[in-house]
């Protein structure tokens, strides 16, 4: 019993390492001026150039809907997964250049390593999201939100970012090479956005593709983001679920995102454990 108590005491005193690892991931993301510019230029260009151009070209698709707001806010669901997937490159670099080995022999719990990385990447994503919302509002976007609905914005962005980063971790360790991982960034970080209703309503998709879209986490995320920032009518939640009041539909979509994130991290931690114990 004494030995068990001593082991428990040592374990409880062992530093988790979350804060320093989180700080390191942020420093990696912001250590160069080109890196900072690269992470900021996309939301700026989309909100100030691409979304207005789309509004001019496609703005009449739904009378009563401000298409500029529709497209600008929808871009959140493009940028967050792309940022998460791109961060998988750093996982491979850490593994190939020995930094990961140093972490594995440090007095920290192993699963703290991917968790700290995920929180660092999510922080970068939130900075980008704030830029999008701020620039869109300054550029005339018709935002309509409330304290009760903004909770769904926080949940949608955080769960989508964490879930896609979980996929990035798993794929980075499974693939193992930057040249093989690179094509997965647009495949997972961008392609689902084209099917989720980010720039056009789901109703225009072919029936089979539309049903596929209903199961994509991206679809639920974009509906939640629009519900939080534009209101019920523009969210698309009713088209996804077809029953219940808007808060009920939003809660169901949030639960779908939570399930996706839980499954992604179950896979990520399993792959991480195998990769770091073999």
C-alpha positions in Angstrom: 0.0 0.0 0.0 2.9 2.3 0.8 4.4 1.8 -2.6 1.1 2.4 -4.4 0.6 5.6 -2.4 4.1 6.7 -3.3 3.6 6.0 -7.0 0.3 7.9 -6.9 2.0 10.9 -5.2 4.7 11.0 -7.8 2.1 10.8 -10.6 0.0 13.5 -9.1 3.1 15.8 -8.8 4.3 15.1 -12.3 3.9 18.2 -14.4 1.4 17.8 -17.2 3.5 19.9 -19.6 0.3 21.3 -21.3 1.2 25.0 -20.9 4.8 24.9 -22.2 3.9 22.6 -25.1 0.9 24.8 -25.9 3.3 27.8 -25.9 5.7 26.0 -28.1 3.0 25.3 -30.7 2.0 28.9 -30.8 5.7 30.0 -31.2 6.0 27.6 -34.1 3.0 29.1 -35.8 4.2 32.7 -35.3 8.0 32.5 -35.4 8.4 33.9 -38.9 6.9 37.0 -40.5 5.9 35.0 -43.7 4.2 32.4 -41.5 2.1 35.1 -39.8 1.2 36.8 -43.0 0.3 33.5 -44.6 -2.2 32.7 -41.8 -3.7 36.2 -41.9 -3.9 36.9 -45.6 -6.5 34.2 -46.4 -9.3 35.6 -44.2 -8.5 39.1 -45.3 -8.6 38.3 -49.0 -11.8 36.3 -48.7 -13.7 38.9 -46.7 -12.5 41.9 -48.6 -12.2 40.5 -52.2 -13.6 37.0 -52.8 -16.9 37.4 -50.8 -17.8 40.7 -52.4 -17.0 39.2 -55.9 -19.2 36.2 -55.1 -22.0 38.5 -53.9 -21.9 40.4 -57.2 -22.0 37.2 -59.2 -24.4 35.1 -57.2 -26.2 37.6 -54.9 -29.7 37.1 -56.3 -30.0 33.3 -55.5 -32.1 34.0 -52.4 -34.2 37.2 -52.1 -34.0 38.6 -48.6 -30.6 37.0 -47.8 -27.5 39.2 -47.9 -25.2 37.0 -49.9 -22.0 38.9 -48.9 -22.7 38.0 -45.2 -23.7 34.5 -46.3 -20.3 33.9 -48.1 -18.1 35.8 -45.7 -19.3 33.9 -42.6 -19.3 30.6 -44.5 -15.6 31.0 -45.0 -15.0 30.2 -41.4 -15.8 26.6 -42.1 -13.3 26.6 -44.9 -10.4 28.2 -43.0 -10.7 26.3 -39.7 -10.3 22.7 -41.1 -7.6 23.9 -43.6 -5.6 25.4 -40.7 -6.0 22.2 -38.7 -5.0 19.9 -41.6 -2.0 22.1 -42.5 -0.7 21.8 -38.9 -0.2 18.1 -39.6 3.0 19.0 -41.4 4.4 20.2 -38.0 3.6 16.8 -36.5 5.7 15.1 -39.2 8.6 17.6 -38.8 8.6 17.0 -35.0 8.8 13.3 -35.6 11.5 13.4 -38.3 13.8 15.8 -36.6 13.8 14.3 -33.1 11.8 16.8 -31.1 9.1 14.2 -30.5 11.6 11.9 -28.9 12.6 14.6 -26.5 9.0 15.1 -25.5 8.4 11.3 -25.0 11.2 11.1 -22.4 10.1 14.2 -20.6 8.1 13.8 -17.3 4.7 14.5 -19.0 1.8 12.4 -19.9 2.1 11.3 -23.5 -1.4 12.3 -24.6 -0.6 15.8 -23.5 1.6 16.2 -26.6 -1.2 16.0 -29.2 -3.6 17.8 -26.9 -1.3 20.8 -26.5 -0.7 20.9 -30.3 -4.5 20.9 -30.9 -5.1 23.7 -28.5 -2.3 25.8 -30.1 -3.8 25.2 -33.6 -7.2 26.0 -32.3 -6.0 29.3 -30.9 -4.6 30.3 -34.3 -8.0 29.3 -35.9 -9.9 31.5 -33.4 -7.7 34.5 -34.3 -8.6 33.9 -37.9 -12.3 33.6 -37.1 -12.2 36.9 -35.1 -10.6 38.6 -38.1 -13.2 37.2 -40.5 -16.1 38.4 -38.3 -14.5 41.8 -37.5 -13.7 42.5 -41.1 -17.1 41.3 -42.3 -18.9 43.6 -39.8 -16.7 46.5 -40.8 -17.4 45.9 -44.5 -21.1 45.9 -44.1 -22.1 42.4 -43.3 -25.6 42.1 -41.9 -24.8 40.2 -38.7 -27.6 39.2 -36.3 -26.6 37.4 -33.1 -27.4 37.0 -29.4 -25.8 35.7 -26.3 -27.8 32.4 -26.5 -26.8 31.8 -30.1 -23.2 32.8 -30.0 -22.6 29.7 -27.8 -23.2 27.6 -30.9 -20.5 29.6 -32.8 -18.0 28.8 -30.1 -19.0 25.1 -30.1 -19.0 24.8 -33.9 -15.6 26.4 -34.4 -14.0 24.6 -31.5 -15.4 21.1 -32.3 -14.7 21.4 -36.0 -11.1 22.6 -35.4 -10.4 19.9 -32.8 -12.0 17.2 -34.8 -10.1 18.0 -38.0 -6.9 18.3 -36.1 -7.5 14.9 -34.6 -7.7 13.6 -38.2 -4.5 15.5 -39.1 -2.6 13.9 -36.2 -3.7 10.4 -37.1 -2.9 10.9 -40.8 0.4 12.5 -40.1 1.6 9.6 -38.0 0.1 7.0 -40.3 1.4 8.5 -43.6 4.7 9.6 -42.1 6.1 11.6 -45.0 5.5 15.2 -45.9 5.2 14.5 -49.7 2.5 11.9 -49.0 0.7 14.0 -46.5 0.6 17.2 -48.6 -2.2 16.1 -51.0 -4.4 15.2 -48.0 -4.5 18.9 -46.9 -6.8 20.1 -49.7 -8.6 16.8 -49.9 -9.8 17.0 -46.3 -9.3 20.6 -45.5 -11.0 22.1 -48.6 -13.1 19.6 -50.6 -15.8 19.0 -48.0 -16.4 22.7 -47.9 -17.5 22.6 -51.5 -20.3 20.2 -50.5 -21.5 21.7 -47.2 -23.4 24.7 -48.3 -20.7 27.1 -47.5 -21.2 29.2 -50.7 -24.5 28.0 -52.0 -27.6 26.3 -50.4 -27.7 22.5 -50.1 -30.9 22.5 -52.2 -29.0 23.0 -55.4 -26.9 19.8 -55.0 -27.9 16.5 -56.7 -30.0 14.4 -54.4 -27.4 11.8 -53.7 -24.7 14.4 -53.0 -27.0 16.3 -50.8 -27.7 13.3 -48.6 -23.9 12.8 -48.3 -23.6 16.4 -47.3 -26.0 15.9 -44.4 -23.5 13.6 -42.8 -20.5 15.9 -43.2 -19.4 17.7 -40.0 -18.7 20.7 -42.2 -22.4 21.0 -43.1 -23.4 21.1 -39.4 -20.7 23.6 -38.6 -21.6 26.0 -41.3 -25.3 25.8 -40.3 -24.3 26.5 -36.7 -22.1 29.4 -37.6 -24.8 31.0 -39.7 -27.4 30.3 -37.0 -25.2 32.1 -34.5 -24.3 35.1 -36.7 -27.2 35.5 -39.1 -30.2 34.0 -37.5 -32.6 31.1 -38.0 -33.8 31.7 -41.5 -30.4 31.8 -43.1 -28.8 29.0 -41.2 -30.0 26.0 -43.2 -30.7 24.0 -40.0 -34.3 23.2 -41.1 -33.1 21.7 -44.3 -30.7 19.4 -42.5 -33.1 18.2 -39.8 -36.6 19.0 -41.0 -38.2 18.9 -37.6 -38.1 20.8 -34.3 -37.5 24.4 -33.4 -34.2 26.1 -34.3 -32.6 25.6 -30.9 -33.3 21.9 -31.0 -31.9 21.6 -34.5 -28.8 23.6 -33.5 -28.3 21.3 -30.5 -28.6 18.2 -32.7 -26.0 19.6 -35.1 -23.7 20.4 -32.2 -24.1 16.8 -31.0 -23.2 15.6 -34.4 -20.0 17.7 -34.4 -19.2 16.4 -30.9 -19.5 12.8 -32.1 -17.2 13.5 -35.0 -14.6 15.1 -32.7 -14.8 12.3 -30.2 -14.3 9.6 -32.9 -11.5 11.6 -34.5 -9.6 11.9 -31.3 -10.2 8.3 -30.4 -8.5 7.4 -33.7 -5.8 10.1 -33.2 -4.8 8.9 -29.7 -4.7 5.3 -30.8 -2.5 6.0 -33.8 -0.3 8.3 -31.6 0.1 5.6 -29.0 1.1 3.0 -31.6 3.5 5.3 -33.3 5.3 6.3 -30.2 5.6 2.9 -28.6 6.7 0.9 -31.6 
